Amino acid sequence: SELNRDKESAERYYQQGMDVYTYEPDCHYFMARVLGRDGKEECEVYLALAPRGQYADECKKRGATGK
């Protein structure tokens, strides 16, 4: 379906961004959003890089602890 293709494209582009900008926390946050329930690990990385960042509260709501 078109929604799945869009999700796959988004995942591919965010992965490319993370490969280039490994330490850019926003890349990890947006990848977590694309992954939905499976994005907790990316939220953990976000919190490790930006514990007080713009999206920290959202990542904590997703169950990430930043440890």
Secondary structure, 3 states (H helix, E strand, C coil): CHHHHHHHHHHHHHHHHHHHCCCCHHHHHHHHHHHHHHHHHHHHHHHHHCCCCCCHHHHHHCCCCCC
